[in-house]
């Protein structure tokens, strides 16, 4: 855990050895992090209040074995740099949230989130691309803000 990471009040962490928090990362008040299968929150990324990140689940067994006898399964969650997970979001095992993405309040993430895109809903779906940082080419000055639209980087024309 980077010393510049911020962990709010009332955060519950299951299996702290599986948790990696990058520089300037944030885990806001009341979050629940099940990091048995490992959770990585990269630099300048974070979770709003009351988010739940679950790296574990159970196989669906016959009804006589569903509660106590089912096999546990775990898979990592990776939150890439610059990602903002808003309040009350649930993120399930085996998912990666691409750099610069935003997941809207109360969403449930069950699949990977593309970089620099906004996702929302239950299950979370791509809503739109988001502005990228200033970009430059090797020949000189910044080209200005650009956006990702349907998987392609485009330059602003105004």
Backbone torsions as a table, in degrees:
resi	resn	phi	psi	omega
1	UNK	NA	121.7	179.9
2	UNK	-65.5	141.9	-178.9
3	UNK	-64.9	-16.6	177.9
4	UNK	-91.2	-3.5	177.0
5	UNK	-68.5	148.6	-179.7
6	UNK	-119.8	127.9	177.4
7	UNK	-118.4	121.9	-176.3
8	UNK	-76.1	-178.8	179.8
9	UNK	-72.2	145.1	173.3
10	UNK	71.0	20.1	176.8
11	UNK	-80.1	132.4	177.0
12	UNK	-107.6	127.1	179.8
13	UNK	-120.9	114.9	174.4
14	UNK	-91.6	118.9	178.5
15	UNK	69.5	70.4	-178.1
16	UNK	-58.2	-27.4	-179.6
17	UNK	-65.2	-17.8	177.7
18	UNK	-92.8	6.3	-176.1
19	UNK	-104.0	128.9	175.5
20	UNK	-124.6	121.0	178.7
21	UNK	-117.3	125.0	-178.3
22	UNK	-82.5	178.3	-179.3
23	UNK	-58.5	127.1	176.5
24	UNK	71.1	12.2	179.5
25	UNK	-75.5	158.6	-175.3
26	UNK	-134.4	134.2	168.4
27	UNK	-124.5	106.0	-171.7
28	UNK	-75.8	173.5	-175.8
29	UNK	-52.3	137.9	170.9
30	UNK	76.6	11.2	178.9
31	UNK	-74.4	153.3	176.1
32	UNK	-120.3	117.5	-178.8
33	UNK	-117.2	108.4	174.7
34	UNK	-92.2	91.4	-173.5
35	UNK	-100.3	26.0	176.2
36	UNK	-58.6	-40.6	178.5
37	UNK	-90.4	5.4	177.7
38	UNK	85.1	133.2	175.0
39	UNK	-126.1	128.2	174.2
40	UNK	-118.3	123.0	172.9
41	UNK	-116.5	110.1	-173.0
42	UNK	-76.1	-178.4	-176.4
43	UNK	-53.7	137.8	173.4
44	UNK	55.4	31.2	175.9
45	UNK	-117.5	160.7	179.1
46	UNK	-172.1	170.9	-179.5
47	UNK	-115.8	133.8	173.5
48	UNK	-73.1	-178.9	-177.3
49	UNK	-59.4	145.3	172.4
50	UNK	60.1	29.4	173.0
51	UNK	-77.5	153.5	177.7
52	UNK	-125.9	121.2	176.2
53	UNK	-115.1	113.9	-173.6
54	UNK	-114.0	112.4	178.4
55	UNK	-92.5	-4.4	-177.2
56	UNK	-123.2	157.8	174.6
57	UNK	-156.3	-167.4	177.5
58	UNK	-133.2	147.9	171.9
59	UNK	-67.7	147.4	178.0
60	UNK	-83.9	110.0	-177.8
61	UNK	-102.7	175.0	172.3
62	UNK	-55.9	156.4	-172.8
63	UNK	-55.0	-30.5	-179.3
64	UNK	-72.0	-13.6	-175.9
65	UNK	-123.2	8.6	-173.4
66	UNK	-68.6	-33.6	-172.1
67	UNK	-90.4	-57.9	-172.3
68	UNK	-99.1	-21.1	-168.4
69	UNK	-112.7	0.7	-177.3
70	UNK	-78.3	152.1	-178.2
71	UNK	-76.0	130.8	175.1
72	UNK	-76.3	142.0	174.8
73	UNK	-128.9	140.5	-178.3
74	UNK	-133.1	144.0	175.5
75	UNK	-149.7	147.4	-174.5
76	UNK	-70.6	158.8	169.4
77	UNK	-118.7	132.3	177.9
78	UNK	-124.0	123.0	176.8
79	UNK	-109.4	107.5	-173.9
80	UNK	-74.3	164.2	-175.0
81	UNK	-52.4	137.9	174.4
82	UNK	77.6	7.5	-179.0
83	UNK	-84.0	140.7	179.1
84	UNK	-119.1	115.4	175.2
85	UNK	-101.2	112.7	-175.9
86	UNK	-74.8	175.6	-173.2
87	UNK	-57.1	141.6	170.9
88	UNK	71.8	15.5	-179.9
89	UNK	-79.9	142.5	172.2
90	UNK	-110.2	128.8	177.3
91	UNK	-117.8	126.1	-176.8
92	UNK	-97.7	167.3	-173.3
93	UNK	-58.9	148.9	174.5
94	UNK	75.8	20.5	-178.1
95	UNK	-111.3	150.8	175.4
96	UNK	-125.5	128.8	177.8
97	UNK	-101.5	113.3	-173.6
98	UNK	-61.2	156.3	-177.5
99	UNK	-58.0	138.5	175.9
100	UNK	75.2	9.4	-178.9
101	UNK	-82.0	162.5	176.6
102	UNK	-131.1	131.0	175.3
103	UNK	-114.2	123.2	-172.4
104	UNK	-74.2	158.4	-176.9
105	UNK	-45.9	130.5	172.2
106	UNK	74.7	7.0	-178.5
107	UNK	-73.4	160.8	175.5
108	UNK	-122.5	114.0	-176.9
109	UNK	-94.0	116.1	179.8
110	UNK	-117.6	-8.2	-179.9
111	UNK	-138.1	166.0	-179.4
112	UNK	-58.2	148.4	179.1
113	UNK	-109.0	129.2	-178.4
114	UNK	-70.4	152.0	178.1
115	UNK	-61.0	145.8	173.7
116	UNK	51.4	42.4	177.1
117	UNK	-132.1	154.8	175.7
118	UNK	-99.4	132.5	178.2
119	UNK	-124.2	149.8	176.7
120	UNK	-161.9	160.2	175.2
121	UNK	105.0	-174.4	-178.9
122	UNK	-137.5	103.1	-2.2
123	UNK	-73.1	158.4	-178.5
124	UNK	-63.4	134.7	177.8
125	UNK	-128.8	154.9	179.0
126	UNK	-66.6	128.1	177.9
127	UNK	-98.0	-47.3	179.4
128	UNK	-169.8	168.3	172.4
129	UNK	-76.6	162.4	-179.2
130	UNK	-123.0	158.2	178.3
131	UNK	-59.9	141.0	174.0
132	UNK	-94.9	164.5	174.9
133	UNK	-65.4	168.5	174.7
134	UNK	-53.0	137.4	179.5
135	UNK	-119.3	151.5	176.2
136	UNK	-140.2	156.7	173.0
137	UNK	-104.8	175.8	-174.0
138	UNK	-69.5	-11.3	-176.0
139	UNK	-87.9	-5.6	178.6
140	UNK	158.5	-133.2	-166.5
141	UNK	-69.2	167.9	178.6
142	UNK	-59.5	143.2	179.8
143	UNK	-87.5	-5.2	-178.7
144	UNK	96.3	174.5	-177.2
145	UNK	-63.4	148.5	174.4
146	UNK	-134.4	165.9	-179.5
147	UNK	-128.8	156.5	172.8
148	UNK	-99.9	123.1	179.7
149	UNK	-129.8	120.0	179.9
150	UNK	47.7	44.6	174.8
151	UNK	84.1	3.5	-178.7
152	UNK	-123.1	140.5	173.9
153	UNK	-79.5	131.8	178.3
154	UNK	-130.8	150.7	177.8
155	UNK	-90.4	144.9	174.2
156	UNK	-70.2	140.5	-175.9
157	UNK	-107.0	-2.3	-176.9
158	UNK	-85.4	NA	NA
